[in-house]
Amino acid sequence: MRNYKIPTLTIAGSDSSGGAGVQADLKTFSAIGTYGMSVITAITAQNTEGVFDVEELSGKIIKGQIKAVCEDIPPKAIKVGMVSSPEIILDIVESLNKYPCECLVIDPVMISKSGYSLLRPEAKENLIKYLIPMAYIVTPNIPEAEEITGIKIETAEDMKKVGEKILELGPKFVLMKGGHLDGDCVDVLIGKDVFEVYQCERVHRKNTHGTGCTISSAITSHLALGYDIKESVKLSKEYITEAIRHSFDIGHGVGPVHHFYKFNKN
């Protein structure tokens, strides 16, 4: 079910290599079938081998981008990704209070696959105190969930307990992504009256650059298209699994997933 008249918005950092961040979000929005828009919070110098530098944009231009987009093309769903400083988080929170969106997806981006810190330590408090409580759904991976709660995760049962702790911060739903555990890929969706386990066989591919950005923006698109939370996560899980399965080698490091695998005629 595609509808390119339905607008979706990503608020995130730019990935110069195109595999993650705003670029991955826009590709995902297009692949699933919504009209993608973007607010850039930071510019990164990165490629498949790592992140080498980050330059944050000013609060003025970040708020200006949000105002310009939301006053002209109000998004049906919004995804927030890389927000590296406490000031940027407060600027985004202020703007989202002016332009509220029921379907707000928070992907708490903290560390790149290469180990580069994308969230300043002093920004974590504002993320937890102000941004996460606004979310319809938060989508942490295991290291991010451990950083948010201070609790070690080693099993699927740990994922459930930690997800419930994050739920106490205020979001309506938490999707605990279990890709960092061994064995099959298990994700857990937790809400007040919701507990769903999504399990699939692990796809053994090295090219997984941008997976977190991609699944969160896929959920954003499916919510915008009118799917409920369970179906949105299910469809997004299927999408990212196949995008990884069809990933390809570009560059010398961890390559991107294939956002447009459905359209590949080769």
URUR-V197712 format. One line per field, one symbol per residue. ss: DSSP state (H for helix, E for strand, L for the rest). A space follows every 10 residues. Layout:
ss=???
//
This chain:
ss=LLLLLLEEEE EEEEELLLLL HHHHHHHHHH HHLLEEEEEE EEEEEEELLE EEEEEELLHH HHHHHHHHHH HHLLLLEEEE LLLLLHHHHH HHHHHHHHLL LLEEEELLLL ELLLLLELLL HHHHHHHHHH HHHHLLEELL EHHHHHHHHL LLLLLHHHHH HHHHHHHLLL LLEEEEELLL LLLLEEEEEE ELLEEEEEEE LLLLLLLLEL HHHHHHHHHH HHHHLLLLHH HHHHHHHHHH HHHHHLLLLL LLLLLELLLL HHHLLL
//
